[in-house]
Amino acid sequence: MRVGDLVRGSSAYCDVRGVRKPMLVVDMVSKKCWRTEERGSRIDWKAIDPEPHAVVFVDGRNLTIPLTDLKVFCEAR
């Protein structure tokens, strides 16, 4: 995945946030993401490492979504 790709959400994370439309990747960042379904509700930021996220543009706003929750359907040239 890279800047300029068109992506769709591929997980419940995107469904919960109401993101079902195609999204344009505008930037790539690295940040921490606590997954309560895997690690429980007690957050310990020291226990996890940053993971890659895409900043996507959809419905006039930018959202930051983990790459594991996105699927490329049209690659940038």
SULJO-V122829 format. One line per field, one symbol per residue. ss: DSSP state (A for helix, B for strand, O for the rest). psi: psi as a letter, one per 30 degrees, with the letter a starting at -180 (. if undefined). Layout:
ss = ???
psi = ???
This chain:
ss = OOOOOBBBBOOAAAAAOOOOOOBBBBBBBBBOOOOAAAAOOOOOAAAOOOBBBBBBBBOOBBBBBBAAABBBBBOOO
psi = klkfkkllkglfeeeefgjflkkkkflklklkjjjefeflfjkjfffllllklkjkkkhglkkjkkefglkkfjkl.
